[in-house]
Amino acid sequence: MQEELITARIKAVLPDADISLSTFDGVHYSAHVRSAGFAGKSRLEQHRLVMNALGDILGSNEIHAVALKTEVA
């Protein structure tokens, strides 16, 4: 399942992350990621951290895009 893959990739770089995912079509996702690991990082740095973790699975036929909201825990 793609939700499990997304969650696992994010948890690999932010083990304490609280992740909420939703999708309306199975290829476009919205993710709300809350982590203490974001402390001291700008919003851009937070997003880059998550997007780099997802890296090669984004833009594929299985996961086209992820809309991201990040928050410091």
Predicted model as a PDB file, atoms N, CA, C, CB and O in Angstrom, pLDDT in the B-factor column:
MODEL        1                                                                  
ATOM      1  N   MET A   1       0.833  -1.176   0.000  1.00 78.00           N  
ATOM      2  CA  MET A   1       0.000   0.000   0.000  1.00 78.00           C  
ATOM      3  C   MET A   1       0.887   1.252   0.000  1.00 78.00           C  
ATOM      4  CB  MET A   1      -0.953  -0.009   1.216  1.00 78.00           C  
ATOM      5  O   MET A   1       1.889   1.287   0.715  1.00 78.00           O  
ATOM      6  N   GLN A   2       0.547   2.262  -0.773  1.00 91.00           N  
ATOM      7  CA  GLN A   2       1.375   3.455  -0.937  1.00 91.00           C  
ATOM      8  C   GLN A   2       1.480   4.287   0.338  1.00 91.00           C  
ATOM      9  CB  GLN A   2       0.822   4.309  -2.046  1.00 91.00           C  
ATOM     10  O   GLN A   2       2.515   4.903   0.595  1.00 91.00           O  
ATOM     11  N   GLU A   3       0.414   4.307   1.135  1.00 94.00           N  
ATOM     12  CA  GLU A   3       0.447   5.060   2.389  1.00 94.00           C  
ATOM     13  C   GLU A   3       1.543   4.517   3.305  1.00 94.00           C  
ATOM     14  CB  GLU A   3      -0.925   4.998   3.098  1.00 94.00           C  
ATOM     15  O   GLU A   3       2.247   5.281   3.964  1.00 94.00           O  
ATOM     16  N   GLU A   4       1.678   3.210   3.339  1.00 95.00           N  
ATOM     17  CA  GLU A   4       2.711   2.590   4.170  1.00 95.00           C  
ATOM     18  C   GLU A   4       4.103   2.938   3.663  1.00 95.00           C  
ATOM     19  CB  GLU A   4       2.531   1.070   4.203  1.00 95.00           C  
ATOM     20  O   GLU A   4       5.010   3.172   4.461  1.00 95.00           O  
ATOM     21  N   LEU A   5       4.281   2.976   2.361  1.00 94.00           N  
ATOM     22  CA  LEU A   5       5.571   3.323   1.769  1.00 94.00           C  
ATOM     23  C   LEU A   5       5.938   4.772   2.091  1.00 94.00           C  
ATOM     24  CB  LEU A   5       5.541   3.105   0.244  1.00 94.00           C  
ATOM     25  O   LEU A   5       7.072   5.052   2.482  1.00 94.00           O  
ATOM     26  N   ILE A   6       4.994   5.684   1.930  1.00 96.00           N  
ATOM     27  CA  ILE A   6       5.239   7.091   2.241  1.00 96.00           C  
ATOM     28  C   ILE A   6       5.597   7.248   3.714  1.00 96.00           C  
ATOM     29  CB  ILE A   6       4.005   7.950   1.894  1.00 96.00           C  
ATOM     30  O   ILE A   6       6.571   7.922   4.050  1.00 96.00           O  
ATOM     31  N   THR A   7       4.818   6.634   4.583  1.00 97.00           N  
ATOM     32  CA  THR A   7       5.058   6.717   6.023  1.00 97.00           C  
ATOM     33  C   THR A   7       6.428   6.161   6.383  1.00 97.00           C  
ATOM     34  CB  THR A   7       3.968   5.966   6.790  1.00 97.00           C  
ATOM     35  O   THR A   7       7.156   6.774   7.163  1.00 97.00           O  
ATOM     36  N   ALA A   8       6.786   5.023   5.833  1.00 97.00           N  
ATOM     37  CA  ALA A   8       8.081   4.397   6.129  1.00 97.00           C  
ATOM     38  C   ALA A   8       9.241   5.281   5.688  1.00 97.00           C  
ATOM     39  CB  ALA A   8       8.180   3.031   5.444  1.00 97.00           C  
ATOM     40  O   ALA A   8      10.233   5.402   6.408  1.00 97.00           O  
ATOM     41  N   ARG A   9       9.129   5.894   4.526  1.00 96.00           N  
ATOM     42  CA  ARG A   9      10.196   6.766   4.025  1.00 96.00           C  
ATOM     43  C   ARG A   9      10.379   7.981   4.927  1.00 96.00           C  
ATOM     44  CB  ARG A   9       9.891   7.219   2.590  1.00 96.00           C  
ATOM     45  O   ARG A   9      11.507   8.372   5.229  1.00 96.00           O  
ATOM     46  N   ILE A  10       9.266   8.578   5.359  1.00 97.00           N  
ATOM     47  CA  ILE A  10       9.356   9.754   6.226  1.00 97.00           C  
ATOM     48  C   ILE A  10       9.909   9.359   7.593  1.00 97.00           C  
ATOM     49  CB  ILE A  10       7.971  10.427   6.380  1.00 97.00           C  
ATOM     50  O   ILE A  10      10.761  10.056   8.143  1.00 97.00           O  
ATOM     51  N   LYS A  11       9.429   8.248   8.139  1.00 98.00           N  
ATOM     52  CA  LYS A  11       9.899   7.785   9.454  1.00 98.00           C  
ATOM     53  C   LYS A  11      11.383   7.420   9.430  1.00 98.00           C  
ATOM     54  CB  LYS A  11       9.077   6.577   9.914  1.00 98.00           C  
ATOM     55  O   LYS A  11      12.044   7.459  10.468  1.00 98.00           O  
ATOM     56  N   ALA A  12      11.913   7.066   8.261  1.00 97.00           N  
ATOM     57  CA  ALA A  12      13.333   6.735   8.155  1.00 97.00           C  
ATOM     58  C   ALA A  12      14.211   7.945   8.474  1.00 97.00           C  
ATOM     59  CB  ALA A  12      13.651   6.211   6.752  1.00 97.00           C  
ATOM     60  O   ALA A  12      15.313   7.787   8.999  1.00 97.00           O  
ATOM     61  N   VAL A  13      13.732   9.148   8.163  1.00 97.00           N  
ATOM     62  CA  VAL A  13      14.514  10.358   8.449  1.00 97.00           C  
ATOM     63  C   VAL A  13      13.997  11.122   9.665  1.00 97.00           C  
ATOM     64  CB  VAL A  13      14.507  11.272   7.241  1.00 97.00           C  
ATOM     65  O   VAL A  13      14.730  11.906  10.269  1.00 97.00           O  
ATOM     66  N   LEU A  14      12.745  10.894  10.018  1.00 98.00           N  
ATOM     67  CA  LEU A  14      12.134  11.548  11.182  1.00 98.00           C  
ATOM     68  C   LEU A  14      11.391  10.497  12.002  1.00 98.00           C  
ATOM     69  CB  LEU A  14      11.164  12.700  10.743  1.00 98.00           C  
ATOM     70  O   LEU A  14      10.165  10.412  11.937  1.00 98.00           O  
ATOM     71  N   PRO A  15      12.125   9.698  12.771  1.00 98.00           N  
ATOM     72  CA  PRO A  15      11.510   8.571  13.489  1.00 98.00           C  
ATOM     73  C   PRO A  15      10.374   8.959  14.433  1.00 98.00           C  
ATOM     74  CB  PRO A  15      12.558   7.858  14.272  1.00 98.00           C  
ATOM     75  O   PRO A  15       9.473   8.156  14.677  1.00 98.00           O  
ATOM     76  N   ASP A  16      10.406  10.181  14.966  1.00 98.00           N  
ATOM     77  CA  ASP A  16       9.369  10.610  15.900  1.00 98.00           C  
ATOM     78  C   ASP A  16       8.152  11.226  15.207  1.00 98.00           C  
ATOM     79  CB  ASP A  16       9.946  11.601  16.873  1.00 98.00           C  
ATOM     80  O   ASP A  16       7.213  11.652  15.881  1.00 98.00           O  
ATOM     81  N   ALA A  17       8.154  11.278  13.898  1.00 98.00           N  
ATOM     82  CA  ALA A  17       7.118  11.993  13.153  1.00 98.00           C  
ATOM     83  C   ALA A  17       5.718  11.423  13.393  1.00 98.00           C  
ATOM     84  CB  ALA A  17       7.434  11.954  11.673  1.00 98.00           C  
ATOM     85  O   ALA A  17       5.505  10.212  13.447  1.00 98.00           O  
ATOM     86  N   ASP A  18       4.785  12.353  13.533  1.00 98.00           N  
ATOM     87  CA  ASP A  18       3.360  12.034  13.548  1.00 98.00           C  
ATOM     88  C   ASP A  18       2.876  12.388  12.150  1.00 98.00           C  
ATOM     89  CB  ASP A  18       2.555  12.827  14.697  1.00 98.00           C  
ATOM     90  O   ASP A  18       2.928  13.554  11.756  1.00 98.00           O  
ATOM     91  N   ILE A  19       2.410  11.405  11.397  1.00 98.00           N  
ATOM     92  CA  ILE A  19       2.093  11.597   9.981  1.00 98.00           C  
ATOM     93  C   ILE A  19       0.621  11.303   9.725  1.00 98.00           C  
ATOM     94  CB  ILE A  19       2.979  10.696   9.097  1.00 98.00           C  
ATOM     95  O   ILE A  19       0.102  10.256  10.109  1.00 98.00           O  
ATOM     96  N   SER A  20      -0.030  12.241   9.075  1.00 98.00           N  
ATOM     97  CA  SER A  20      -1.420  12.058   8.671  1.00 98.00           C  
ATOM     98  C   SER A  20      -1.471  12.149   7.150  1.00 98.00           C  
ATOM     99  CB  SER A  20      -2.365  13.124   9.342  1.00 98.00           C  
ATOM    100  O   SER A  20      -1.084  13.166   6.574  1.00 98.00           O  
ATOM    101  N   LEU A  21      -1.948  11.091   6.500  1.00 97.00           N  
ATOM    102  CA  LEU A  21      -2.016  11.050   5.033  1.00 97.00           C  
ATOM    103  C   LEU A  21      -3.457  10.945   4.561  1.00 97.00           C  
ATOM    104  CB  LEU A  21      -1.197   9.870   4.485  1.00 97.00           C  
ATOM    105  O   LEU A  21      -4.305  10.337   5.214  1.00 97.00           O  
ATOM    106  N   SER A  22      -3.711  11.553   3.409  1.00 96.00           N  
ATOM    107  CA  SER A  22      -5.006  11.365   2.760  1.00 96.00           C  
ATOM    108  C   SER A  22      -4.793  11.382   1.253  1.00 96.00           C  
ATOM    109  CB  SER A  22      -6.028  12.465   3.195  1.00 96.00           C  
ATOM    110  O   SER A  22      -3.812  11.932   0.753  1.00 96.00           O  
ATOM    111  N   THR A  23      -5.722  10.776   0.549  1.00 95.00           N  
ATOM    112  CA  THR A  23      -5.683  10.750  -0.906  1.00 95.00           C  
ATOM    113  C   THR A  23      -7.106  10.698  -1.434  1.00 95.00           C  
ATOM    114  CB  THR A  23      -4.855   9.544  -1.425  1.00 95.00           C  
ATOM    115  O   THR A  23      -7.996  10.157  -0.778  1.00 95.00           O  
ATOM    116  N   PHE A  24      -7.319  11.251  -2.597  1.00 91.00           N  
ATOM    117  CA  PHE A  24      -8.644  11.173  -3.201  1.00 91.00           C  
ATOM    118  C   PHE A  24      -8.659  10.253  -4.410  1.00 91.00           C  
ATOM    119  CB  PHE A  24      -9.119  12.555  -3.600  1.00 91.00           C  
ATOM    120  O   PHE A  24      -9.725   9.866  -4.888  1.00 91.00           O  
ATOM    121  N   ASP A  25      -7.477   9.900  -4.906  1.00 93.00           N  
ATOM    122  CA  ASP A  25      -7.433   9.051  -6.092  1.00 93.00           C  
ATOM    123  C   ASP A  25      -6.354   7.977  -6.064  1.00 93.00           C  
ATOM    124  CB  ASP A  25      -7.236   9.896  -7.289  1.00 93.00           C  
ATOM    125  O   ASP A  25      -6.194   7.233  -7.032  1.00 93.00           O  
ATOM    126  N   GLY A  26      -5.611   7.891  -4.962  1.00 91.00           N  
ATOM    127  CA  GLY A  26      -4.597   6.855  -4.850  1.00 91.00           C  
ATOM    128  C   GLY A  26      -3.250   7.186  -5.450  1.00 91.00           C  
ATOM    129  O   GLY A  26      -2.314   6.400  -5.304  1.00 91.00           O  
ATOM    130  N   VAL A  27      -3.111   8.331  -6.127  1.00 92.00           N  
ATOM    131  CA  VAL A  27      -1.812   8.738  -6.659  1.00 92.00           C  
ATOM    132  C   VAL A  27      -1.419  10.150  -6.223  1.00 92.00           C  
ATOM    133  CB  VAL A  27      -1.828   8.659  -8.173  1.00 92.00           C  
ATOM    134  O   VAL A  27      -0.241  10.504  -6.273  1.00 92.00           O  
ATOM    135  N   HIS A  28      -2.383  10.952  -5.800  1.00 94.00           N  
ATOM    136  CA  HIS A  28      -2.140  12.294  -5.267  1.00 94.00           C  
ATOM    137  C   HIS A  28      -2.423  12.245  -3.775  1.00 94.00           C  
ATOM    138  CB  HIS A  28      -3.030  13.383  -5.985  1.00 94.00           C  
ATOM    139  O   HIS A  28      -3.505  11.840  -3.349  1.00 94.00           O  
ATOM    140  N   TYR A  29      -1.439  12.661  -2.987  1.00 96.00           N  
ATOM    141  CA  TYR A  29      -1.566  12.562  -1.525  1.00 96.00           C  
ATOM    142  C   TYR A  29      -1.399  13.930  -0.877  1.00 96.00           C  
ATOM    143  CB  TYR A  29      -0.525  11.575  -0.952  1.00 96.00           C  
ATOM    144  O   TYR A  29      -0.751  14.825  -1.419  1.00 96.00           O  
ATOM    145  N   SER A  30      -2.003  14.064   0.295  1.00 97.00           N  
ATOM    146  CA  SER A  30      -1.764  15.189   1.193  1.00 97.00           C  
ATOM    147  C   SER A  30      -1.153  14.599   2.447  1.00 97.00           C  
ATOM    148  CB  SER A  30      -3.091  16.001   1.507  1.00 97.00           C  
ATOM    149  O   SER A  30      -1.632  13.591   2.966  1.00 97.00           O  
ATOM    150  N   ALA A  31      -0.098  15.225   2.933  1.00 97.00           N  
ATOM    151  CA  ALA A  31       0.571  14.737   4.131  1.00 97.00           C  
ATOM    152  C   ALA A  31       0.766  15.882   5.120  1.00 97.00           C  
ATOM    153  CB  ALA A  31       1.926  14.089   3.776  1.00 97.00           C  
ATOM    154  O   ALA A  31       1.232  16.963   4.759  1.00 97.00           O  
ATOM    155  N   HIS A  32       0.403  15.626   6.360  1.00 98.00           N  
ATOM    156  CA  HIS A  32       0.681  16.553   7.458  1.00 98.00           C  
ATOM    157  C   HIS A  32       1.695  15.833   8.327  1.00 98.00           C  
ATOM    158  CB  HIS A  32      -0.639  16.962   8.276  1.00 98.00           C  
ATOM    159  O   HIS A  32       1.408  14.775   8.887  1.00 98.00           O  
ATOM    160  N   VAL A  33       2.877  16.411   8.435  1.00 98.00           N  
ATOM    161  CA  VAL A  33       3.976  15.784   9.174  1.00 98.00           C  
ATOM    162  C   VAL A  33       4.360  16.691  10.337  1.00 98.00           C  
ATOM    163  CB  VAL A  33       5.207  15.518   8.243  1.00 98.00           C  
ATOM    164  O   VAL A  33       4.697  17.860  10.150  1.00 98.00           O  
ATOM    165  N   ARG A  34       4.304  16.135  11.528  1.00 98.00           N  
ATOM    166  CA  ARG A  34       4.644  16.863  12.755  1.00 98.00           C  
ATOM    167  C   ARG A  34       5.821  16.146  13.406  1.00 98.00           C  
ATOM    168  CB  ARG A  34       3.412  16.952  13.741  1.00 98.00           C  
ATOM    169  O   ARG A  34       5.754  14.947  13.676  1.00 98.00           O  
ATOM    170  N   SER A  35       6.914  16.897  13.662  1.00 98.00           N  
ATOM    171  CA  SER A  35       8.116  16.266  14.221  1.00 98.00           C  
ATOM    172  C   SER A  35       8.974  17.274  14.970  1.00 98.00           C  
ATOM    173  CB  SER A  35       8.940  15.607  13.113  1.00 98.00           C  
ATOM    174  O   SER A  35       9.085  18.432  14.567  1.00 98.00           O  
ATOM    175  N   ALA A  36       9.574  16.825  16.055  1.00 98.00           N  
ATOM    176  CA  ALA A  36      10.546  17.646  16.774  1.00 98.00           C  
ATOM    177  C   ALA A  36      11.802  17.836  15.925  1.00 98.00           C  
ATOM    178  CB  ALA A  36      10.905  17.004  18.134  1.00 98.00           C  
ATOM    179  O   ALA A  36      12.561  18.780  16.145  1.00 98.00           O  
ATOM    180  N   GLY A  37      12.022  16.955  14.967  1.00 97.00           N  
ATOM    181  CA  GLY A  37      13.173  17.051  14.076  1.00 97.00           C  
ATOM    182  C   GLY A  37      13.154  18.280  13.185  1.00 97.00           C  
ATOM    183  O   GLY A  37      14.160  18.606  12.554  1.00 97.00           O  
ATOM    184  N   PHE A  38      12.021  18.963  13.127  1.00 98.00           N  
ATOM    185  CA  PHE A  38      11.917  20.190  12.339  1.00 98.00           C  
ATOM    186  C   PHE A  38      12.378  21.424  13.111  1.00 98.00           C  
ATOM    187  CB  PHE A  38      10.490  20.384  11.878  1.00 98.00           C  
ATOM    188  O   PHE A  38      12.506  22.501  12.527  1.00 98.00           O  
ATOM    189  N   ALA A  39      12.627  21.287  14.397  1.00 98.00           N  
ATOM    190  CA  ALA A  39      13.012  22.437  15.227  1.00 98.00           C  
ATOM    191  C   ALA A  39      14.248  23.124  14.650  1.00 98.00           C  
ATOM    192  CB  ALA A  39      13.282  21.991  16.686  1.00 98.00           C  
ATOM    193  O   ALA A  39      15.235  22.473  14.309  1.00 98.00           O  
ATOM    194  N   GLY A  40      14.175  24.438  14.547  1.00 98.00           N  
ATOM    195  CA  GLY A  40      15.301  25.220  14.041  1.00 98.00           C  
ATOM    196  C   GLY A  40      15.420  25.252  12.534  1.00 98.00           C  
ATOM    197  O   GLY A  40      16.317  25.906  12.002  1.00 98.00           O  
ATOM    198  N   LYS A  41      14.536  24.561  11.834  1.00 98.00           N  
ATOM    199  CA  LYS A  41      14.585  24.528  10.370  1.00 98.00           C  
ATOM    200  C   LYS A  41      13.489  25.431   9.802  1.00 98.00           C  
ATOM    201  CB  LYS A  41      14.424  23.070   9.842  1.00 98.00           C  
ATOM    202  O   LYS A  41      12.396  25.525  10.361  1.00 98.00           O  
ATOM    203  N   SER A  42      13.794  26.084   8.697  1.00 98.00           N  
ATOM    204  CA  SER A  42      12.788  26.898   8.017  1.00 98.00           C  
ATOM    205  C   SER A  42      11.748  25.974   7.391  1.00 98.00           C  
ATOM    206  CB  SER A  42      13.443  27.815   6.934  1.00 98.00           C  
ATOM    207  O   SER A  42      11.973  24.770   7.269  1.00 98.00           O  
ATOM    208  N   ARG A  43      10.629  26.533   7.001  1.00 97.00           N  
ATOM    209  CA  ARG A  43       9.578  25.743   6.347  1.00 97.00           C  
ATOM    210  C   ARG A  43      10.139  25.074   5.094  1.00 97.00           C  
ATOM    211  CB  ARG A  43       8.355  26.637   5.985  1.00 97.00           C  
ATOM    212  O   ARG A  43       9.836  23.913   4.820  1.00 97.00           O  
ATOM    213  N   LEU A  44      10.945  25.797   4.342  1.00 98.00           N  
ATOM    214  CA  LEU A  44      11.553  25.235   3.131  1.00 98.00           C  
ATOM    215  C   LEU A  44      12.455  24.051   3.473  1.00 98.00           C  
ATOM    216  CB  LEU A  44      12.357  26.313   2.381  1.00 98.00           C  
ATOM    217  O   LEU A  44      12.408  23.021   2.800  1.00 98.00           O  
ATOM    218  N   GLU A  45      13.270  24.193   4.510  1.00 98.00           N  
ATOM    219  CA  GLU A  45      14.146  23.093   4.923  1.00 98.00           C  
ATOM    220  C   GLU A  45      13.332  21.881   5.398  1.00 98.00           C  
ATOM    221  CB  GLU A  45      15.097  23.561   6.042  1.00 98.00           C  
ATOM    222  O   GLU A  45      13.707  20.738   5.137  1.00 98.00           O  
ATOM    223  N   GLN A  46      12.236  22.131   6.083  1.00 98.00           N  
ATOM    224  CA  GLN A  46      11.361  21.042   6.527  1.00 98.00           C  
ATOM    225  C   GLN A  46      10.803  20.286   5.325  1.00 98.00           C  
ATOM    226  CB  GLN A  46      10.206  21.590   7.398  1.00 98.00           C  
ATOM    227  O   GLN A  46      10.818  19.055   5.289  1.00 98.00           O  
ATOM    228  N   HIS A  47      10.314  21.035   4.347  1.00 97.00           N  
ATOM    229  CA  HIS A  47       9.735  20.411   3.156  1.00 97.00           C  
ATOM    230  C   HIS A  47      10.791  19.651   2.359  1.00 97.00           C  
ATOM    231  CB  HIS A  47       9.073  21.467   2.270  1.00 97.00           C  
ATOM    232  O   HIS A  47      10.535  18.551   1.869  1.00 97.00           O  
ATOM    233  N   ARG A  48      11.965  20.237   2.233  1.00 97.00           N  
ATOM    234  CA  ARG A  48      13.040  19.543   1.513  1.00 97.00           C  
ATOM    235  C   ARG A  48      13.422  18.239   2.185  1.00 97.00           C  
ATOM    236  CB  ARG A  48      14.263  20.436   1.404  1.00 97.00           C  
ATOM    237  O   ARG A  48      13.677  17.241   1.512  1.00 97.00           O  
ATOM    238  N   LEU A  49      13.462  18.243   3.503  1.00 97.00           N  
ATOM    239  CA  LEU A  49      13.802  17.035   4.255  1.00 97.00           C  
ATOM    240  C   LEU A  49      12.825  15.905   3.925  1.00 97.00           C  
ATOM    241  CB  LEU A  49      13.795  17.323   5.773  1.00 97.00           C  
ATOM    242  O   LEU A  49      13.232  14.773   3.666  1.00 97.00           O  
ATOM    243  N   VAL A  50      11.547  16.229   3.938  1.00 97.00           N  
ATOM    244  CA  VAL A  50      10.522  15.219   3.650  1.00 97.00           C  
ATOM    245  C   VAL A  50      10.549  14.816   2.176  1.00 97.00           C  
ATOM    246  CB  VAL A  50       9.125  15.750   4.025  1.00 97.00           C  
ATOM    247  O   VAL A  50      10.505  13.627   1.861  1.00 97.00           O  
ATOM    248  N   MET A  51      10.620  15.777   1.288  1.00 96.00           N  
ATOM    249  CA  MET A  51      10.597  15.463  -0.141  1.00 96.00           C  
ATOM    250  C   MET A  51      11.825  14.663  -0.560  1.00 96.00           C  
ATOM    251  CB  MET A  51      10.509  16.746  -0.962  1.00 96.00           C  
ATOM    252  O   MET A  51      11.727  13.786  -1.417  1.00 96.00           O  
ATOM    253  N   ASN A  52      12.981  14.956   0.035  1.00 96.00           N  
ATOM    254  CA  ASN A  52      14.181  14.164  -0.258  1.00 96.00           C  
ATOM    255  C   ASN A  52      14.016  12.729   0.234  1.00 96.00           C  
ATOM    256  CB  ASN A  52      15.424  14.805   0.391  1.00 96.00           C  
ATOM    257  O   ASN A  52      14.509  11.794  -0.398  1.00 96.00           O  
ATOM    258  N   ALA A  53      13.327  12.553   1.353  1.00 96.00           N  
ATOM    259  CA  ALA A  53      13.071  11.202   1.863  1.00 96.00           C  
ATOM    260  C   ALA A  53      12.187  10.420   0.897  1.00 96.00           C  
ATOM    261  CB  ALA A  53      12.411  11.265   3.254  1.00 96.00           C  
ATOM    262  O   ALA A  53      12.341   9.208   0.752  1.00 96.00           O  
ATOM    263  N   LEU A  54      11.267  11.109   0.243  1.00 94.00           N  
ATOM    264  CA  LEU A  54      10.353  10.437  -0.695  1.00 94.00           C  
ATOM    265  C   LEU A  54      11.012  10.236  -2.055  1.00 94.00           C  
ATOM    266  CB  LEU A  54       9.056  11.249  -0.857  1.00 94.00           C  
ATOM    267  O   LEU A  54      10.691   9.296  -2.782  1.00 94.00           O  
ATOM    268  N   GLY A  55      11.926  11.124  -2.382  1.00 89.00           N  
ATOM    269  CA  GLY A  55      12.754  11.062  -3.587  1.00 89.00           C  
ATOM    270  C   GLY A  55      12.234  10.307  -4.782  1.00 89.00           C  
ATOM    271  O   GLY A  55      11.360  10.794  -5.500  1.00 89.00           O  
ATOM    272  N   ASP A  56      12.762   9.125  -5.000  1.00 89.00           N  
ATOM    273  CA  ASP A  56      12.517   8.362  -6.228  1.00 89.00           C  
ATOM    274  C   ASP A  56      11.099   7.823  -6.362  1.00 89.00           C  
ATOM    275  CB  ASP A  56      13.471   7.223  -6.299  1.00 89.00           C  
ATOM    276  O   ASP A  56      10.723   7.386  -7.449  1.00 89.00           O  
ATOM    277  N   ILE A  57      10.302   7.837  -5.308  1.00 89.00           N  
ATOM    278  CA  ILE A  57       8.933   7.327  -5.451  1.00 89.00           C  
ATOM    279  C   ILE A  57       7.959   8.416  -5.912  1.00 89.00           C  
ATOM    280  CB  ILE A  57       8.453   6.737  -4.123  1.00 89.00           C  
ATOM    281  O   ILE A  57       6.843   8.119  -6.338  1.00 89.00           O  
ATOM    282  N   LEU A  58       8.389   9.675  -5.825  1.00 89.00           N  
ATOM    283  CA  LEU A  58       7.546  10.768  -6.314  1.00 89.00           C  
ATOM    284  C   LEU A  58       7.605  10.861  -7.827  1.00 89.00           C  
ATOM    285  CB  LEU A  58       7.973  12.099  -5.690  1.00 89.00           C  
ATOM    286  O   LEU A  58       8.648  10.621  -8.435  1.00 89.00           O  
ATOM    287  N   GLY A  59       6.496  11.204  -8.418  1.00 83.00           N  
ATOM    288  CA  GLY A  59       6.446  11.351  -9.863  1.00 83.00           C  
ATOM    289  C   GLY A  59       6.315  10.034 -10.597  1.00 83.00           C  
ATOM    290  O   GLY A  59       6.314   9.999 -11.827  1.00 83.00           O  
ATOM    291  N   SER A  60       6.202   8.949  -9.846  1.00 77.00           N  
ATOM    292  CA  SER A  60       6.026   7.638 -10.474  1.00 77.00           C  
ATOM    293  C   SER A  60       4.553   7.443 -10.803  1.00 77.00           C  
ATOM    294  CB  SER A  60       6.543   6.493  -9.547  1.00 77.00           C  
ATOM    295  O   SER A  60       3.713   8.281 -10.475  1.00 77.00           O  
ATOM    296  N   ASN A  61       4.259   6.352 -11.442  1.00 78.00           N  
ATOM    297  CA  ASN A  61       2.858   6.043 -11.753  1.00 78.00           C  
ATOM    298  C   ASN A  61       2.060   5.747 -10.497  1.00 78.00           C  
ATOM    299  CB  ASN A  61       2.772   4.858 -12.708  1.00 78.00           C  
ATOM    300  O   ASN A  61       0.839   5.898 -10.486  1.00 78.00           O  
ATOM    301  N   GLU A  62       2.743   5.324  -9.432  1.00 81.00           N  
ATOM    302  CA  GLU A  62       2.057   4.947  -8.207  1.00 81.00           C  
ATOM    303  C   GLU A  62       1.834   6.133  -7.272  1.00 81.00           C  
ATOM    304  CB  GLU A  62       2.840   3.877  -7.494  1.00 81.00           C  
ATOM    305  O   GLU A  62       0.801   6.208  -6.607  1.00 81.00           O  
ATOM    306  N   ILE A  63       2.787   7.058  -7.215  1.00 90.00           N  
ATOM    307  CA  ILE A  63       2.658   8.259  -6.388  1.00 90.00           C  
ATOM    308  C   ILE A  63       3.050   9.454  -7.255  1.00 90.00           C  
ATOM    309  CB  ILE A  63       3.556   8.171  -5.087  1.00 90.00           C  
ATOM    310  O   ILE A  63       4.231   9.705  -7.495  1.00 90.00           O  
ATOM    311  N   HIS A  64       2.061  10.168  -7.708  1.00 91.00           N  
ATOM    312  CA  HIS A  64       2.328  11.271  -8.615  1.00 91.00           C  
ATOM    313  C   HIS A  64       2.792  12.518  -7.873  1.00 91.00           C  
ATOM    314  CB  HIS A  64       1.091  11.584  -9.427  1.00 91.00           C  
ATOM    315  O   HIS A  64       3.725  13.192  -8.311  1.00 91.00           O  
ATOM    316  N   ALA A  65       2.136  12.832  -6.735  1.00 92.00           N  
ATOM    317  CA  ALA A  65       2.482  14.065  -6.021  1.00 92.00           C  
ATOM    318  C   ALA A  65       2.056  13.970  -4.562  1.00 92.00           C  
ATOM    319  CB  ALA A  65       1.821  15.287  -6.693  1.00 92.00           C  
ATOM    320  O   ALA A  65       1.148  13.221  -4.201  1.00 92.00           O  
ATOM    321  N   VAL A  66       2.746  14.761  -3.732  1.00 94.00           N  
ATOM    322  CA  VAL A  66       2.392  14.858  -2.313  1.00 94.00           C  
ATOM    323  C   VAL A  66       2.337  16.339  -1.931  1.00 94.00           C  
ATOM    324  CB  VAL A  66       3.424  14.080  -1.412  1.00 94.00           C  
ATOM    325  O   VAL A  66       3.344  17.044  -2.006  1.00 94.00           O  
ATOM    326  N   ALA A  67       1.166  16.801  -1.525  1.00 96.00           N  
ATOM    327  CA  ALA A  67       1.011  18.149  -0.972  1.00 96.00           C  
ATOM    328  C   ALA A  67       1.399  18.053   0.493  1.00 96.00           C  
ATOM    329  CB  ALA A  67      -0.470  18.709  -1.154  1.00 96.00           C  
ATOM    330  O   ALA A  67       0.910  17.181   1.211  1.00 96.00           O  
ATOM    331  N   LEU A  68       2.270  18.938   0.938  1.00 97.00           N  
ATOM    332  CA  LEU A  68       2.888  18.772   2.245  1.00 97.00           C  
ATOM    333  C   LEU A  68       2.604  19.931   3.175  1.00 97.00           C  
ATOM    334  CB  LEU A  68       4.365  18.601   2.096  1.00 97.00           C  
ATOM    335  O   LEU A  68       2.656  21.095   2.779  1.00 97.00           O  
ATOM    336  N   LYS A  69       2.301  19.593   4.419  1.00 98.00           N  
ATOM    337  CA  LYS A  69       2.212  20.575   5.501  1.00 98.00           C  
ATOM    338  C   LYS A  69       3.097  20.033   6.619  1.00 98.00           C  
ATOM    339  CB  LYS A  69       0.700  20.810   5.988  1.00 98.00           C  
ATOM    340  O   LYS A  69       2.956  18.881   7.030  1.00 98.00           O  
ATOM    341  N   THR A  70       4.010  20.873   7.108  1.00 98.00           N  
ATOM    342  CA  THR A  70       4.903  20.438   8.172  1.00 98.00           C  
ATOM    343  C   THR A  70       4.707  21.315   9.405  1.00 98.00           C  
ATOM    344  CB  THR A  70       6.372  20.479   7.704  1.00 98.00           C  
ATOM    345  O   THR A  70       4.266  22.461   9.318  1.00 98.00           O  
ATOM    346  N   GLU A  71       5.052  20.731  10.567  1.00 97.00           N  
ATOM    347  CA  GLU A  71       4.854  21.420  11.829  1.00 97.00           C  
ATOM    348  C   GLU A  71       5.872  20.897  12.836  1.00 97.00           C  
ATOM    349  CB  GLU A  71       3.401  21.230  12.350  1.00 97.00           C  
ATOM    350  O   GLU A  71       6.159  19.701  12.876  1.00 97.00           O  
ATOM    351  N   VAL A  72       6.415  21.801  13.647  1.00 97.00           N  
ATOM    352  CA  VAL A  72       7.344  21.402  14.706  1.00 97.00           C  
ATOM    353  C   VAL A  72       6.532  20.850  15.863  1.00 97.00           C  
ATOM    354  CB  VAL A  72       8.239  22.602  15.170  1.00 97.00           C  
ATOM    355  O   VAL A  72       5.560  21.467  16.299  1.00 97.00           O  
ATOM    356  N   ALA A  73       6.933  19.682  16.360  1.00 95.00           N  
ATOM    357  CA  ALA A  73       6.211  19.061  17.491  1.00 95.00           C  
ATOM    358  C   ALA A  73       6.656  19.688  18.788  1.00 95.00           C  
ATOM    359  CB  ALA A  73       6.442  17.530  17.536  1.00 95.00           C  
ATOM    360  O   ALA A  73       6.171  19.309  19.855  1.00 95.00           O  
TER     361      ALA A  73                                                      
ENDMDL                                                                          
END                                                                             
